[in-house]
Amino acid sequence: MHTRALRTTYFPRGNSGNSHRDNWQRFFRRGFNPHPNHLLYSVMGANVAVYALFVLSDAQWKRFNDPRWMRFMLKNFTASWYNLSSGRLHTLLTSSFLHTRVDSLIFNMLTFYLMAPHAIAMLGARTFLALYCGGGLAASAATLSNPSNGASGAVGSTLGFFAAANPHATFSLYFFLPVQAWMAVGGLVAWDAYNTLTSPYSVGAHKSRLSGTLAGVAFAMFRMRAIGPRVPWR
């Protein structure tokens, strides 16, 4: 009843001529509600598929001197001022699924696999997807000065949200060192902030993850402290 009351308050019904808006609201509330496991594996599968496409594009360029596929990847899966000024606004979101190194892909997908189910259980699939995409958008916006990807930021938003919502939850760092969530994420934020200031060659990756992680923390604080209109979790 509480959720229904909230929906009635923030999504009022009536014959006010806003049928198009009402249709989108009904779609958001009921039409798009994937199963948590389907969402989890779909996001991971999209990341793996985009990485595979990047590897093939790189091989095509280096082995056969054919840059067409790499040009396609840069134009459609990296966020930059050039892409935005060219009208490719979708890159702010699609860059959230691009990795350019296999070690980064493995680390991010392992983190996502461990953290995402808990966040989905708390938020519901639809709101979690908004969190993931929001983290990617924050990372893309923070790294527009050079062609970049926001995949680490999107995954970082999941980690940041979980740590802010469950600061004393304990998990095994590197599978053997028990550590509380706030300590692990706090250390990661400090590490990324330090490297953002001191490592010019890797500043993009650290800035991306830092921005996404802070976006996840901000989302958790926003929801828990009820700043602004309260939106139902599910």
C-alpha positions in Angstrom: 0.0 0.0 0.0 2.9 2.4 0.8 4.4 1.9 -2.7 1.0 2.3 -4.3 0.5 5.5 -2.4 3.8 6.8 -3.5 3.1 6.0 -7.1 -0.3 7.7 -6.9 1.4 10.8 -5.5 4.2 11.1 -8.0 2.4 9.5 -11.0 -1.1 10.9 -10.7 -3.8 9.5 -12.9 -6.5 11.6 -14.6 -7.8 12.8 -17.9 -5.6 15.8 -18.2 -4.6 15.1 -21.8 -1.2 13.7 -20.9 -1.9 10.2 -22.3 1.5 10.0 -24.0 3.2 10.7 -20.6 0.9 8.3 -18.9 1.8 5.6 -21.4 5.5 6.0 -20.7 4.8 6.0 -16.9 2.9 2.7 -17.2 5.7 1.2 -19.3 8.3 2.2 -16.7 6.2 0.9 -13.8 5.1 -2.4 -15.4 6.3 -2.9 -19.0 10.1 -3.1 -18.2 10.7 -5.3 -15.3 13.5 -7.9 -16.2 14.3 -10.8 -13.9 17.3 -9.9 -11.7 19.5 -12.7 -13.1 18.5 -11.8 -16.6 19.6 -8.2 -16.0 22.9 -9.3 -14.3 24.0 -11.6 -17.1 22.7 -9.3 -19.9 24.9 -6.5 -18.6 27.9 -8.8 -18.2 27.3 -10.3 -21.7 27.1 -6.8 -23.2 30.4 -5.9 -21.7 32.1 -9.0 -23.0 30.5 -8.7 -26.4 31.7 -5.1 -26.8 35.2 -6.0 -25.7 35.3 -8.8 -28.2 34.3 -6.4 -30.9 37.0 -4.0 -29.8 39.7 -6.8 -30.0 38.5 -7.8 -33.5 38.6 -4.2 -34.6 42.1 -3.8 -33.2 43.3 -6.9 -34.9 41.8 -5.8 -38.2 43.6 -2.5 -37.9 47.0 -3.9 -36.9 47.2 -7.0 -39.0 45.4 -5.8 -42.2 45.8 -2.0 -41.9 42.1 -1.7 -42.1 40.9 1.0 -39.6 37.2 1.0 -40.5 36.0 -1.1 -37.5 38.2 0.7 -35.1 36.9 4.0 -36.4 33.4 2.6 -35.8 34.3 1.7 -32.2 35.8 5.1 -31.5 32.8 6.9 -33.0 30.1 4.8 -31.2 31.6 3.5 -28.0 33.8 6.3 -26.6 32.7 9.5 -25.0 34.4 12.7 -26.2 33.6 16.3 -27.1 34.2 15.4 -30.8 31.5 12.7 -30.7 29.1 14.9 -28.8 29.6 17.9 -31.2 29.0 15.4 -34.1 25.6 14.5 -32.7 26.5 11.1 -31.3 25.0 11.6 -27.9 24.4 7.9 -27.5 28.2 7.5 -26.8 27.7 8.9 -23.3 25.8 5.6 -22.6 27.4 3.1 -24.9 30.8 3.9 -23.6 29.6 2.3 -20.3 30.1 -1.1 -21.9 33.5 -0.7 -23.4 36.8 -2.2 -22.0 40.1 -1.9 -23.9 42.1 -4.3 -21.6 41.3 -7.8 -20.6 42.5 -7.4 -17.0 40.2 -4.4 -16.6 37.3 -6.4 -18.0 37.9 -9.4 -15.7 38.3 -7.2 -12.6 35.2 -5.2 -13.4 33.0 -8.1 -14.2 34.1 -10.0 -11.1 33.3 -7.0 -9.0 30.0 -6.6 -10.8 29.1 -10.2 -10.3 29.8 -10.1 -6.6 28.1 -6.7 -5.9 25.3 -6.3 -8.4 23.0 -9.1 -7.0 22.9 -7.3 -3.6 22.2 -3.9 -5.2 19.5 -5.4 -7.4 17.8 -7.0 -4.4 17.7 -3.6 -2.7 16.7 -1.5 -5.7 14.8 -3.7 -8.0 16.0 -4.3 -11.6 14.7 -1.1 -13.2 16.2 1.2 -10.6 19.5 -0.7 -10.6 19.8 -0.3 -14.4 19.3 3.4 -13.9 22.1 3.4 -11.3 24.4 1.5 -13.6 23.8 3.8 -16.6 24.0 6.9 -14.3 27.4 5.8 -13.1 28.5 5.4 -16.7 27.1 8.8 -17.7 29.0 10.4 -14.7 32.2 8.7 -15.8 31.8 9.7 -19.4 31.1 13.3 -18.5 34.2 13.5 -16.3 36.5 12.2 -19.1 35.2 14.0 -22.2 38.6 15.7 -22.8 39.9 12.6 -24.5 38.1 9.6 -26.1 37.3 7.4 -23.1 35.1 4.7 -21.8 32.9 4.7 -18.7 32.7 1.0 -18.0 34.7 1.3 -14.8 32.5 4.1 -13.7 29.3 2.2 -14.3 30.6 -0.8 -12.3 32.0 1.6 -9.7 28.5 3.0 -9.2 27.4 -0.4 -8.1 30.2 -0.7 -5.6 29.7 2.8 -4.3 26.0 2.3 -3.8 26.5 -1.0 -1.9 29.2 0.5 0.3 27.1 3.6 1.2 24.0 1.5 1.8 25.8 -1.3 3.7 29.0 0.4 5.1 29.6 -2.4 7.7 29.0 -5.3 5.4 32.1 -7.6 5.2 33.4 -9.3 2.1 36.7 -10.9 1.2 39.1 -8.7 -0.6 41.1 -10.8 -3.1 39.1 -13.8 -1.7 41.0 -14.1 1.6 41.2 -10.7 3.4 38.0 -9.8 5.2 37.2 -6.0 5.1 34.2 -3.8 5.6 32.7 -2.2 2.6 33.3 1.4 3.7 37.0 0.7 4.2 37.4 -1.1 0.8 35.5 1.6 -1.2 37.1 4.4 0.8 40.5 3.0 0.0 39.6 2.7 -3.7 38.3 6.2 -3.8 41.5 7.5 -2.2 43.7 5.5 -4.6 41.8 6.7 -7.7 41.9 10.3 -6.4 45.6 10.1 -5.9 46.3 8.6 -9.3 44.0 11.2 -11.0 46.3 13.9 -9.7 49.7 12.1 -10.2 49.4 9.6 -13.0 49.0 11.4 -16.4 49.1 8.2 -18.4 46.2 6.5 -16.5 44.3 9.5 -15.4 41.3 8.6 -17.6 40.7 5.2 -16.1 41.1 6.4 -12.5 38.9 9.5 -13.1 36.2 7.3 -14.7 36.0 4.9 -11.8 36.2 7.7 -9.2 33.4 9.6 -10.8 31.2 6.5 -11.1 31.9 5.4 -7.5 31.0 8.8 -6.1 27.9 8.8 -8.2 26.8 5.5 -6.6 27.5 6.9 -3.1 25.5 10.0 -3.9 22.6 7.9 -5.2 22.5 5.9 -2.0 22.7 9.0 0.2 20.0 10.7 -1.9 17.7 7.7 -1.5 18.4 7.1 2.2 18.0 10.7 3.3 15.0 11.3 1.0 16.4 14.4 -0.6 13.8 15.7 -3.0 10.8 13.7 -4.2 10.7 10.1 -2.9 10.7 7.6 -5.7 9.7 4.0 -4.9 12.4 1.4 -5.0 10.4 -0.9 -7.2 
